[in-house]
Every structure is written in structure tokens, then in C-alpha cells.
């Protein structure tokens, strides 16, 4: 998905925050659904991803292929218990 395909409100949030929620998806073999986001990597541009690991990090797949000092966590979502407080 490209940022230009988003509705106006989501395009504005994407430009301000660098990420925007798209939808929940459940793939074959998954026990539940995960939220998917459109995220902007400063080096590679927009990509779709879902939160990974305990810290629920969003990672650019192209940045992960580079040496350790190039790995980037482009954005992370608050954990559910942090949101309840």
C-alpha cells in the first residue's frame, strides 16, 4: 500500500507520526489477528508491518539485512498494560 492510497485523515497522521494503523489481519496458521501498520523508514520509504516481540517493535525489513549498527526500530507501540494505566 502506498501513502497516497490512504484516506485523507490517515495520510495526515502518517505524515505527522510516520506510521498509521491499517487493519487487523489473521494469516493462516496464526492463533489470532495482529494490527498492521504503514510505517515510514527514513532510508527506504513506506512499508507495511505488524508489531514484533515483547516490545512490539516495527522494523524495516531492508534495514534488518544490514550490519548491526544499521538496524533500526522505526517505531514501537505501547504495550497493552501501559495503555491501561
N, C-alpha and C positions, 0 to 999 in steps of 0.2 A: 504494500500500500504506500502511496506517496502522500506527502503532507497536503498537496493540492486537492486530493480526493476527499479530505475531511470536511465536515460541515464547518461553517464559519466559527462557531464558538470553540470547537476543538482545535481549529487551526490557530486561533489566537492563544489558547492555553499552551499549545505545542511551541509556539514561538517564544512565549514568556518563560515557560518552565523547562523546555527541552524534552518533554515527554507528555504523552496523553494516553489515557485508558481507551482501548478499542472495544474489547468484548471478552467474555469468558468463553474458553474453548475446552473441549474434552476430546483428547485423541484416543485412538484405540489402544487399549492396554493400560490407560491411566485409571486410577481409582476415583478420581474426581476431576473437576474442572479448575483451570487456572486463569487468572486475569492476564490478558495480553495487552501490551503497550506499544505504541510507536515512540521510539526513542531517537534522539539526535546525537550521533557521535561527532565531535568537533572535527575529526580527521576524515571519517568515511561517510558521513551523512546519515540519513534516517534508516532505521531498521526496526523490525518487529521482534519482541522478545517477551518472555514471561519471567517472573522472579525466580532466582536460583538460590538454593541453600538456605541455611538458617537465617542469614541476614537479608534474604530476599533481594539479592543484587541483580541489576540489569546489566549485562555485559555485551559489548560489541563483539560479534564473532570474528571479525577481521583483526581486532586488537588482541584477542586471545592467542592468535597464531604467532605473535611477535615475542621477542625476549621479555623476561620478567619485568624489566623497568618500563616496558611499553604497555603492559596490561593495564586496563583502566576499568574502574567501576564507574559507568556513566551516570547511574542514578540508583537509588535504593528507596524502597518503600518502607514506611514504618511498620514494625511488627504489630500483629493484631492486639497483643496485650498492651502495647504502648498507645494504641488508638483508643482503648477503653478508658484510659486514665484521664 
